[in-house]
Amino acid sequence: MNRNSSIEVVKILYSLIGESKPEIFLCDSPEAAINQVSSVGTYLSRRIEKKIRKPLRDQLEKQVSRQVIEEVRDLLLGDSLIVEGNLEKCIETKLGIRKAIKTNYWLVLAAVLDFSVHKLGVSCDKVRMNLVCNMASKCGWILPYSGLCIICDRPTKIVSKSFDDGKCLHSDEGPAVQFSDGFSLNVHYGELVD
């Protein structure tokens, strides 16, 4: 994660939802992030959904059918969505973290918008589209609150494997997921193990 780019993207996000610039903490893992959260302000995910994602999805769905959107999503992201979803589930299970905007939140919309605009000629709000694409490419999980935003770095290691029933996190030797601060997840066949 480019820390300076992440900070700039979050400042733009807060500006677009009508919030003042937050205090920003950069953390090496979701575990480090939950240690930063004690008494915080209002959680902002609904406002972000209402002011950023929903208008873009509405613009997209007026021009492209849901079926095409789903086909584009699956074509562009395929197994990576499954692995990312598996990662989210394992982190949520291990840490009990629920109030975070995960990578998939931005990634799916960014990929579909980028393809739809550049290949299908769809028009949309470019400022919001650039924000969504930058959130997907420059940030890991974020915990957005009034006055405070915590940005988590992405894992330094992710090991996944394809099986007959699909791709999932899996490592026989050591953690399947590792963050730079040492936080890790041992995962076999997509299930978290101690």
CYANA upper distance limits for C-alpha pairs under 8 A (distance plus 0.5 A):
  1 MET  CA      6 SER  CA      7.80
  1 MET  CA    138 LYS  CA      6.46
  1 MET  CA    139 CYS  CA      6.89
  1 MET  CA    140 GLY  CA      8.03
  1 MET  CA    153 ASP  CA      6.40
  1 MET  CA    154 ARG  CA      7.27
  2 ASN  CA      6 SER  CA      6.67
  2 ASN  CA    138 LYS  CA      6.99
  3 ARG  CA      7 ILE  CA      6.74
  3 ARG  CA     26 LEU  CA      7.88
  4 ASN  CA      8 GLU  CA      6.83
  5 SER  CA      9 VAL  CA      6.68
  5 SER  CA    138 LYS  CA      7.00
  6 SER  CA     10 VAL  CA      6.73
  6 SER  CA    135 MET  CA      8.07
  6 SER  CA    138 LYS  CA      5.96
  6 SER  CA    139 CYS  CA      6.02
  6 SER  CA    151 ILE  CA      8.19
  7 ILE  CA     11 LYS  CA      6.77
  7 ILE  CA     24 ILE  CA      7.64
  8 GLU  CA     12 ILE  CA      6.90
  9 VAL  CA     13 LEU  CA      6.74
  9 VAL  CA    131 LEU  CA      7.30
  9 VAL  CA    134 ASN  CA      7.16
  9 VAL  CA    135 MET  CA      7.05
  9 VAL  CA    138 LYS  CA      8.31
 10 VAL  CA     14 TYR  CA      6.71
 10 VAL  CA    135 MET  CA      8.35
 10 VAL  CA    149 CYS  CA      8.35
 11 LYS  CA     15 SER  CA      6.71
 11 LYS  CA     21 LYS  CA      6.38
 11 LYS  CA     22 PRO  CA      7.94
 12 ILE  CA     16 LEU  CA      6.67
 12 ILE  CA    131 LEU  CA      7.90
 13 LEU  CA     17 ILE  CA      6.97
 13 LEU  CA     48 ILE  CA      8.49
 13 LEU  CA    131 LEU  CA      7.47
 14 TYR  CA     18 GLY  CA      6.76
 14 TYR  CA     19 GLU  CA      5.49
 14 TYR  CA     20 SER  CA      6.98
 14 TYR  CA     21 LYS  CA      6.82
 14 TYR  CA     22 PRO  CA      8.07
 15 SER  CA     19 GLU  CA      6.13
 15 SER  CA     20 SER  CA      7.04
 15 SER  CA     21 LYS  CA      7.60
 16 LEU  CA     51 LYS  CA      8.01
 16 LEU  CA     52 ILE  CA      8.20
 17 ILE  CA     47 ARG  CA      7.19
 17 ILE  CA     48 ILE  CA      6.91
 17 ILE  CA     51 LYS  CA      6.50
 17 ILE  CA     52 ILE  CA      8.04
 19 GLU  CA    146 SER  CA      7.63
 19 GLU  CA    147 GLY  CA      8.49
 20 SER  CA    147 GLY  CA      7.56
 21 LYS  CA    147 GLY  CA      7.42
 22 PRO  CA    146 SER  CA      7.43
 22 PRO  CA    147 GLY  CA      4.71
 22 PRO  CA    148 LEU  CA      5.18
 22 PRO  CA    149 CYS  CA      6.62
 23 GLU  CA    147 GLY  CA      6.38
 23 GLU  CA    148 LEU  CA      5.20
 23 GLU  CA    149 CYS  CA      6.79
 24 ILE  CA    148 LEU  CA      6.36
 24 ILE  CA    149 CYS  CA      5.43
 24 ILE  CA    150 ILE  CA      6.30
 24 ILE  CA    151 ILE  CA      7.90
 25 PHE  CA    148 LEU  CA      8.26
 25 PHE  CA    149 CYS  CA      6.89
 25 PHE  CA    150 ILE  CA      5.28
 25 PHE  CA    151 ILE  CA      6.75
 26 LEU  CA    150 ILE  CA      6.45
 26 LEU  CA    151 ILE  CA      5.47
 26 LEU  CA    152 CYS  CA      6.58
 26 LEU  CA    153 ASP  CA      7.88
 27 CYS  CA     32 ALA  CA      6.26
 27 CYS  CA     33 ALA  CA      6.20
 27 CYS  CA    150 ILE  CA      7.58
 27 CYS  CA    151 ILE  CA      6.57
 27 CYS  CA    152 CYS  CA      5.29
 27 CYS  CA    153 ASP  CA      6.58
 28 ASP  CA     32 ALA  CA      6.97
 28 ASP  CA     33 ALA  CA      8.38
 28 ASP  CA    152 CYS  CA      6.27
 28 ASP  CA    153 ASP  CA      5.41
 28 ASP  CA    154 ARG  CA      8.05
 28 ASP  CA    179 PHE  CA      7.10
 28 ASP  CA    180 SER  CA      6.48
 28 ASP  CA    181 ASP  CA      6.22
 29 SER  CA     33 ALA  CA      6.92
 29 SER  CA    152 CYS  CA      5.81
 29 SER  CA    153 ASP  CA      6.18
 29 SER  CA    154 ARG  CA      7.54
 29 SER  CA    155 PRO  CA      7.88
 29 SER  CA    179 PHE  CA      6.38
 29 SER  CA    180 SER  CA      7.91
 29 SER  CA    181 ASP  CA      7.32
 29 SER  CA    183 PHE  CA      7.23
 30 PRO  CA     34 ILE  CA      6.87
 30 PRO  CA     91 ILE  CA      8.23
 30 PRO  CA    141 TRP  CA      7.98
 30 PRO  CA    152 CYS  CA      6.29
 30 PRO  CA    153 ASP  CA      8.39
 31 GLU  CA     35 ASN  CA      7.19
 31 GLU  CA     95 LEU  CA      7.31
 31 GLU  CA    183 PHE  CA      7.43
 32 ALA  CA     36 GLN  CA      7.28
 33 ALA  CA     37 VAL  CA      7.29
 33 ALA  CA    150 ILE  CA      6.95
 33 ALA  CA    151 ILE  CA      8.07
 33 ALA  CA    152 CYS  CA      7.05
 34 ILE  CA     97 ILE  CA      7.90
 36 GLN  CA    150 ILE  CA      8.36
 40 VAL  CA    145 TYR  CA      7.23
 40 VAL  CA    146 SER  CA      8.08
 40 VAL  CA    148 LEU  CA      7.77
 41 GLY  CA    145 TYR  CA      5.94
 41 GLY  CA    146 SER  CA      5.38
 41 GLY  CA    147 GLY  CA      7.16
 41 GLY  CA    148 LEU  CA      7.91
 42 THR  CA    145 TYR  CA      5.75
 42 THR  CA    146 SER  CA      5.70
 43 TYR  CA     99 LYS  CA      8.38
 43 TYR  CA    143 LEU  CA      8.42
 43 TYR  CA    144 PRO  CA      6.56
 43 TYR  CA    145 TYR  CA      4.90
 43 TYR  CA    146 SER  CA      7.10
 44 LEU  CA     48 ILE  CA      6.75
 44 LEU  CA    144 PRO  CA      6.10
 44 LEU  CA    145 TYR  CA      5.85
 44 LEU  CA    146 SER  CA      7.30
 45 SER  CA     49 GLU  CA      6.59
 45 SER  CA    101 ILE  CA      7.69
 45 SER  CA    144 PRO  CA      7.37
 46 ARG  CA     50 LYS  CA      6.58
 47 ARG  CA     51 LYS  CA      6.47
 48 ILE  CA     52 ILE  CA      5.96
 48 ILE  CA     53 ARG  CA      7.39
 49 GLU  CA     53 ARG  CA      5.46
 49 GLU  CA     54 LYS  CA      6.25
 50 LYS  CA     54 LYS  CA      5.90
 50 LYS  CA     55 PRO  CA      7.68
 51 LYS  CA     55 PRO  CA      7.07
 52 ILE  CA     56 LEU  CA      7.15
 52 ILE  CA    128 ARG  CA      6.66
 52 ILE  CA    132 VAL  CA      8.49
 53 ARG  CA     57 ARG  CA      6.59
 53 ARG  CA    109 LEU  CA      8.35
 53 ARG  CA    132 VAL  CA      8.39
 54 LYS  CA     58 ASP  CA      6.46
 55 PRO  CA     59 GLN  CA      6.67
 56 LEU  CA     60 LEU  CA      6.64
 56 LEU  CA    124 CYS  CA      7.10
 56 LEU  CA    125 ASP  CA      7.39
 56 LEU  CA    128 ARG  CA      7.78
 56 LEU  CA    129 MET  CA      7.70
 57 ARG  CA     61 GLU  CA      6.47
 57 ARG  CA    109 LEU  CA      8.19
 58 ASP  CA     62 LYS  CA      6.70
 59 GLN  CA     63 GLN  CA      7.35
 59 GLN  CA    123 SER  CA      8.15
 59 GLN  CA    124 CYS  CA      6.50
 60 LEU  CA     64 VAL  CA      6.44
 60 LEU  CA    113 LEU  CA      7.86
 60 LEU  CA    116 SER  CA      8.48
 60 LEU  CA    122 VAL  CA      7.62
 60 LEU  CA    123 SER  CA      8.26
 60 LEU  CA    124 CYS  CA      7.55
 61 GLU  CA     65 SER  CA      6.46
 61 GLU  CA     66 ARG  CA      7.08
 63 GLN  CA    122 VAL  CA      7.07
 64 VAL  CA     68 VAL  CA      7.00
 64 VAL  CA     69 ILE  CA      7.28
 64 VAL  CA    122 VAL  CA      8.40
 65 SER  CA     69 ILE  CA      6.85
 66 ARG  CA     70 GLU  CA      6.60
 67 GLN  CA     71 GLU  CA      6.66
 68 VAL  CA     72 VAL  CA      6.53
 69 ILE  CA     73 ARG  CA      6.59
 69 ILE  CA    112 VAL  CA      7.10
 70 GLU  CA     74 ASP  CA      6.64
 71 GLU  CA     75 LEU  CA      6.50
 72 VAL  CA     76 LEU  CA      6.48
 72 VAL  CA    112 VAL  CA      6.79
 72 VAL  CA    115 PHE  CA      8.28
 73 ARG  CA     77 LEU  CA      6.30
 73 ARG  CA     78 GLY  CA      7.75
 73 ARG  CA    108 VAL  CA      7.03
 73 ARG  CA    111 ALA  CA      7.51
 73 ARG  CA    112 VAL  CA      6.34
 74 ASP  CA     78 GLY  CA      5.09
 76 LEU  CA    111 ALA  CA      7.54
 76 LEU  CA    112 VAL  CA      8.47
 77 LEU  CA     81 LEU  CA      6.38
 77 LEU  CA    108 VAL  CA      8.17
 77 LEU  CA    111 ALA  CA      8.34
 78 GLY  CA     82 ILE  CA      7.73
 79 ASP  CA     83 VAL  CA      6.77
 79 ASP  CA    166 GLY  CA      8.29
 79 ASP  CA    167 LYS  CA      6.74
 80 SER  CA     84 GLU  CA      6.45
 81 LEU  CA     85 GLY  CA      6.45
 81 LEU  CA    104 ASN  CA      7.67
 82 ILE  CA     86 ASN  CA      6.60
 82 ILE  CA    167 LYS  CA      7.43
 82 ILE  CA    168 CYS  CA      7.30
 83 VAL  CA     87 LEU  CA      6.62
 83 VAL  CA    160 SER  CA      7.67
 83 VAL  CA    167 LYS  CA      7.20
 83 VAL  CA    168 CYS  CA      5.71
 83 VAL  CA    169 LEU  CA      6.66
 84 GLU  CA     88 GLU  CA      6.71
 84 GLU  CA    103 THR  CA      8.28
 84 GLU  CA    104 ASN  CA      7.43
 85 GLY  CA     89 LYS  CA      6.74
 85 GLY  CA    104 ASN  CA      7.99
 86 ASN  CA     90 CYS  CA      6.76
 86 ASN  CA    168 CYS  CA      7.10
 86 ASN  CA    169 LEU  CA      7.20
 86 ASN  CA    190 GLY  CA      6.87
 87 LEU  CA     91 ILE  CA      6.72
 87 LEU  CA    169 LEU  CA      7.69
 88 GLU  CA     92 GLU  CA      6.54
 88 GLU  CA    102 LYS  CA      7.83
 89 LYS  CA     93 THR  CA      6.55
 90 CYS  CA     94 LYS  CA      6.62
 90 CYS  CA    185 LEU  CA      8.06
 90 CYS  CA    191 GLU  CA      7.70
 90 CYS  CA    192 LEU  CA      6.30
 91 ILE  CA     95 LEU  CA      6.40
 91 ILE  CA     96 GLY  CA      8.10
 91 ILE  CA     97 ILE  CA      7.85
 91 ILE  CA    185 LEU  CA      8.24
 92 GLU  CA     96 GLY  CA      5.43
 92 GLU  CA     97 ILE  CA      5.43
 92 GLU  CA     98 ARG  CA      6.88
 93 THR  CA     97 ILE  CA      8.13
 93 THR  CA    192 LEU  CA      8.48
 94 LYS  CA    192 LEU  CA      8.35
 99 LYS  CA    143 LEU  CA      7.12
100 ALA  CA    141 TRP  CA      6.84
100 ALA  CA    142 ILE  CA      6.15
100 ALA  CA    143 LEU  CA      5.23
100 ALA  CA    144 PRO  CA      7.99
101 ILE  CA    105 TYR  CA      6.91
101 ILE  CA    141 TRP  CA      6.07
101 ILE  CA    142 ILE  CA      5.77
101 ILE  CA    143 LEU  CA      6.77
101 ILE  CA    144 PRO  CA      8.36
102 LYS  CA    106 TRP  CA      8.07
102 LYS  CA    140 GLY  CA      7.51
102 LYS  CA    141 TRP  CA      5.09
102 LYS  CA    142 ILE  CA      7.26
103 THR  CA    107 LEU  CA      6.50
103 THR  CA    136 ALA  CA      6.82
103 THR  CA    139 CYS  CA      8.14
103 THR  CA    140 GLY  CA      6.22
103 THR  CA    141 TRP  CA      6.15
104 ASN  CA    108 VAL  CA      6.35
104 ASN  CA    136 ALA  CA      8.37
105 TYR  CA    109 LEU  CA      7.80
106 TRP  CA    110 ALA  CA      6.43
106 TRP  CA    132 VAL  CA      6.30
106 TRP  CA    133 CYS  CA      7.63
106 TRP  CA    135 MET  CA      6.81
106 TRP  CA    136 ALA  CA      5.45
107 LEU  CA    111 ALA  CA      6.56
107 LEU  CA    132 VAL  CA      8.42
107 LEU  CA    133 CYS  CA      7.90
107 LEU  CA    136 ALA  CA      5.44
107 LEU  CA    137 SER  CA      8.38
108 VAL  CA    112 VAL  CA      6.75
109 LEU  CA    113 LEU  CA      6.38
109 LEU  CA    132 VAL  CA      7.84
110 ALA  CA    114 ASP  CA      6.45
110 ALA  CA    129 MET  CA      7.64
110 ALA  CA    132 VAL  CA      6.18
110 ALA  CA    133 CYS  CA      5.29
110 ALA  CA    136 ALA  CA      7.22
111 ALA  CA    115 PHE  CA      6.71
111 ALA  CA    133 CYS  CA      8.14
112 VAL  CA    116 SER  CA      6.44
113 LEU  CA    117 VAL  CA      6.43
113 LEU  CA    129 MET  CA      7.67
114 ASP  CA    118 HIS  CA      6.54
114 ASP  CA    133 CYS  CA      8.37
115 PHE  CA    119 LYS  CA      5.93
115 PHE  CA    120 LEU  CA      7.56
116 SER  CA    120 LEU  CA      5.29
116 SER  CA    121 GLY  CA      6.84
116 SER  CA    122 VAL  CA      6.02
117 VAL  CA    121 GLY  CA      5.39
117 VAL  CA    122 VAL  CA      4.99
117 VAL  CA    123 SER  CA      6.55
117 VAL  CA    124 CYS  CA      8.16
118 HIS  CA    122 VAL  CA      8.05
124 CYS  CA    129 MET  CA      7.79
125 ASP  CA    129 MET  CA      6.61
126 LYS  CA    130 ASN  CA      6.42
127 VAL  CA    131 LEU  CA      6.76
128 ARG  CA    132 VAL  CA      6.69
129 MET  CA    133 CYS  CA      6.67
130 ASN  CA    134 ASN  CA      6.48
131 LEU  CA    135 MET  CA      6.51
132 VAL  CA    136 ALA  CA      6.71
133 CYS  CA    137 SER  CA      6.73
134 ASN  CA    138 LYS  CA      6.04
134 ASN  CA    139 CYS  CA      8.15
135 MET  CA    139 CYS  CA      5.82
135 MET  CA    140 GLY  CA      8.48
136 ALA  CA    140 GLY  CA      8.11
139 CYS  CA    151 ILE  CA      7.33
139 CYS  CA    152 CYS  CA      7.77
139 CYS  CA    153 ASP  CA      7.40
139 CYS  CA    154 ARG  CA      8.12
140 GLY  CA    151 ILE  CA      7.07
140 GLY  CA    152 CYS  CA      5.75
140 GLY  CA    153 ASP  CA      5.68
140 GLY  CA    154 ARG  CA      5.57
141 TRP  CA    151 ILE  CA      6.55
141 TRP  CA    152 CYS  CA      5.66
141 TRP  CA    153 ASP  CA      7.74
141 TRP  CA    154 ARG  CA      8.13
142 ILE  CA    149 CYS  CA      7.39
142 ILE  CA    150 ILE  CA      6.04
142 ILE  CA    151 ILE  CA      5.03
142 ILE  CA    152 CYS  CA      6.57
143 LEU  CA    149 CYS  CA      6.13
143 LEU  CA    150 ILE  CA      5.50
143 LEU  CA    151 ILE  CA      7.06
144 PRO  CA    148 LEU  CA      6.95
144 PRO  CA    149 CYS  CA      4.99
144 PRO  CA    150 ILE  CA      6.98
145 TYR  CA    149 CYS  CA      6.22
153 ASP  CA    179 PHE  CA      8.33
154 ARG  CA    179 PHE  CA      7.49
155 PRO  CA    177 VAL  CA      7.07
155 PRO  CA    178 GLN  CA      6.06
155 PRO  CA    179 PHE  CA      4.95
155 PRO  CA    180 SER  CA      7.53
156 THR  CA    177 VAL  CA      8.20
156 THR  CA    178 GLN  CA      6.24
156 THR  CA    179 PHE  CA      5.65
156 THR  CA    180 SER  CA      6.54
157 LYS  CA    176 ALA  CA      7.73
157 LYS  CA    177 VAL  CA      5.88
157 LYS  CA    178 GLN  CA      5.50
157 LYS  CA    179 PHE  CA      7.38
158 ILE  CA    169 LEU  CA      7.95
158 ILE  CA    176 ALA  CA      6.08
158 ILE  CA    177 VAL  CA      5.15
158 ILE  CA    178 GLN  CA      7.30
159 VAL  CA    169 LEU  CA      6.39
159 VAL  CA    170 HIS  CA      6.48
159 VAL  CA    171 SER  CA      6.68
159 VAL  CA    176 ALA  CA      5.28
159 VAL  CA    177 VAL  CA      7.00
160 SER  CA    167 LYS  CA      7.23
160 SER  CA    168 CYS  CA      5.82
160 SER  CA    169 LEU  CA      4.61
160 SER  CA    170 HIS  CA      5.48
160 SER  CA    171 SER  CA      7.59
160 SER  CA    176 ALA  CA      7.65
161 LYS  CA    167 LYS  CA      6.02
161 LYS  CA    168 CYS  CA      6.26
161 LYS  CA    169 LEU  CA      6.84
161 LYS  CA    170 HIS  CA      6.37
161 LYS  CA    171 SER  CA      8.47
162 SER  CA    166 GLY  CA      6.08
162 SER  CA    167 LYS  CA      4.58
162 SER  CA    168 CYS  CA      7.06
163 PHE  CA    167 LYS  CA      6.35
163 PHE  CA    168 CYS  CA      8.34
168 CYS  CA    189 TYR  CA      6.82
168 CYS  CA    190 GLY  CA      5.55
169 LEU  CA    176 ALA  CA      6.79
169 LEU  CA    187 VAL  CA      6.68
169 LEU  CA    188 HIS  CA      7.35
169 LEU  CA    189 TYR  CA      6.82
169 LEU  CA    190 GLY  CA      5.31
169 LEU  CA    191 GLU  CA      8.32
170 HIS  CA    176 ALA  CA      6.15
170 HIS  CA    187 VAL  CA      5.77
170 HIS  CA    188 HIS  CA      5.07
170 HIS  CA    189 TYR  CA      5.65
170 HIS  CA    190 GLY  CA      6.47
171 SER  CA    175 PRO  CA      6.88
171 SER  CA    176 ALA  CA      5.46
171 SER  CA    186 ASN  CA      7.82
171 SER  CA    187 VAL  CA      6.79
171 SER  CA    188 HIS  CA      6.46
172 ASP  CA    188 HIS  CA      7.50
174 GLY  CA    186 ASN  CA      7.18
175 PRO  CA    184 SER  CA      6.53
175 PRO  CA    185 LEU  CA      5.86
175 PRO  CA    186 ASN  CA      4.84
175 PRO  CA    187 VAL  CA      7.26
176 ALA  CA    184 SER  CA      8.11
176 ALA  CA    185 LEU  CA      6.50
176 ALA  CA    186 ASN  CA      5.95
176 ALA  CA    187 VAL  CA      6.10
176 ALA  CA    188 HIS  CA      8.47
177 VAL  CA    184 SER  CA      5.87
177 VAL  CA    185 LEU  CA      5.56
177 VAL  CA    186 ASN  CA      7.41
177 VAL  CA    187 VAL  CA      8.31
178 GLN  CA    182 GLY  CA      6.99
178 GLN  CA    183 PHE  CA      6.52
178 GLN  CA    184 SER  CA      4.83
178 GLN  CA    185 LEU  CA      7.11
179 PHE  CA    183 PHE  CA      5.85
179 PHE  CA    184 SER  CA      6.65
185 LEU  CA    192 LEU  CA      7.46
185 LEU  CA    193 VAL  CA      8.31
186 ASN  CA    192 LEU  CA      6.48
186 ASN  CA    193 VAL  CA      6.04
186 ASN  CA    194 ASP  CA      7.08
187 VAL  CA    191 GLU  CA      5.81
187 VAL  CA    192 LEU  CA      5.03
187 VAL  CA    193 VAL  CA      6.12
188 HIS  CA    192 LEU  CA      7.13
188 HIS  CA    193 VAL  CA      7.43
